[in-house]
Amino acid sequence: MKTLQQLETISKQLEQQAGHRSLISQKANEYAEQFLNGLDHMPGYTKGSLDQLESLQFDEEGTPIDALLDILKTEVDAVGINAASGRHMGYIPGGGLWTSSVADMLAALTNRYAGIAFSGPGSVKIEDQVIEWLLSIVNYPQQQGYGNLTSGGSTANLIAVKAARDYHQINSSNVKDAVIYFTQQTHHCLHKALHTTGLHEAILRYVPMNEKFQMSGDALKEQMMSDKWDGLKPFLVVATAGTTDTGAIDDLNAIADICKEFKAWFHVDAAYGGFFMLVDEMNKKLSGIERSDSVVLDPHKTLFIPYGSGAVLLRDKNILFSSNSYKASYMKDSFHVDAINPADTGIELSRHNRALRIWLPLHLHGIKPFRAALKEKLLLTQYFFEKIKALGFETACEPELSIVVFRWPADEDNSINQQLIERIHEDGRVFLSSTIINNKLWIRCALVSHRSHLREVDIALQMIEENMQALKLKPSFLQQHR
Ligand SMILES: Cc1ncc(COP(=O)(O)O)c(C=O)c1O
């Protein structure tokens, strides 16, 4: 009993007393306010050291909150890409809605279990409602379809690929004859998903693309016919609605027709592009998404939610269940509850109330500002596109969504563009990233953050122009007057 008392005294240190709790909350809140208020002036990218972090050891005794917040400030939140900033225009920026962070805090604090409806009926209901809303975005049938909220697009794609594999009964005995179709622009997380599901042993076909980096429907059909003729089993086509490099949208209706003809699973990776369905003008470009068997959307991209939110949707919920549902006798108390368990529609069992970080902002703000922010991004992209061409850059293609891919022309060995992107990273005012397409180095500007507005785009253009000058690259309007 004495030992128990001693242990209880020490273990109770894990529970802060009310006064101390509000002190820590206040300091964390001040930190958050300072961070948010400073965001407009913070650079998009900063190099820095991690000296304090490296020397801080996990100790038997605690460290004061001030010291920890100081390390966060100087060595975590001020180093690398400032992903919460509107000046992050590289890769596919994540958002960072403040209202979502409030939901995360509440979800962690209340620690509601969201894996099984019996344990957390309310949190599971919230997930259910978010999924229903997502189904409506891609025009999937509400009664028939269902989905799962994941940590991101990679896990969401994994769940979709696994469902396709299970539905088509691909296993070790027939995988060598199974054929999967993508393009060179398919996101590499699909390859990870294939590896995880054993499907990397299938035959993988890279379908040629047209000049807009879209999968060629003709080439796809020809390849599938040829494979079928050879006795193989074409079973999965991976289309993309918004490729990472250029934002290309595959011709989803054409691919849907072909998949129907060959009875193949039609998957759409719309991690980046899917939420543009909220903008009326984009519906036509994304038309056909509703004909897919599975689709991935990433709320932590184009719904501006902080990192940690992806979603997979299946047109047929029964396929999702049979690919993910397991029973364990120790969970028998939950069997009588007639509700969809997130544990039966995805890979995880225990999970936090992940849906709250989407549900709360959607309810608090309403949908209107989300639509406006996405439409704003599309218009800003057109603005950037025109300005960058006027500076003398060549572009890889007309932007379909909110990415502009550009390079200084006549740079055979890519050295000028390499120098330019290095200077841009050194400069750091705005973060841009680079990529290689057909052996050429291209610089990318991806306008995805809800905090990227005209001001940030103008800062990016000014930064590019100043770094061009430093490299003695002349803007096109000056070249004309030589
Ligand atoms: C088109 C596309 N699919 C999938 C992913 C992977 O998503 P995540 O990074 O959320 O795992 C990305 C990431 O940028 C992407 O752009």
PDBQT file of the ligand as one rigid body, heavy atoms in Angstrom, charges set to zero:
ROOT
HETATM    1  C1  LIG A 501      -1.964  13.548 -56.552  1.00  0.00    +0.000 C 
HETATM    2  C2  LIG A 501      -1.447  13.094 -55.217  1.00  0.00    +0.000 A 
HETATM    3  N1  LIG A 501      -1.786  11.887 -54.770  1.00  0.00    +0.000 NA
HETATM    4  C3  LIG A 501      -1.351  11.439 -53.575  1.00  0.00    +0.000 A 
HETATM    5  C4  LIG A 501      -0.511  12.190 -52.783  1.00  0.00    +0.000 A 
HETATM    6  C5  LIG A 501      -0.019  11.649 -51.484  1.00  0.00    +0.000 C 
HETATM    7  O1  LIG A 501      -0.743  12.231 -50.450  1.00  0.00    +0.000 OA
HETATM    8  P1  LIG A 501      -0.175  12.368 -48.969  1.00  0.00    +0.000 P 
HETATM    9  O2  LIG A 501       1.075  13.179 -49.059  1.00  0.00    +0.000 OA
HETATM   10  O3  LIG A 501      -1.283  13.047 -48.263  1.00  0.00    +0.000 OA
HETATM   11  O4  LIG A 501       0.080  11.008 -48.448  1.00  0.00    +0.000 OA
HETATM   12  C6  LIG A 501      -0.126  13.456 -53.224  1.00  0.00    +0.000 A 
HETATM   13  C7  LIG A 501       0.773  14.291 -52.409  1.00  0.00    +0.000 C 
HETATM   14  O5  LIG A 501       1.166  15.367 -52.782  1.00  0.00    +0.000 OA
HETATM   15  C8  LIG A 501      -0.609  13.921 -54.473  1.00  0.00    +0.000 A 
HETATM   16  O6  LIG A 501      -0.276  15.127 -54.949  1.00  0.00    +0.000 OA
ENDROOT
TORSDOF 0
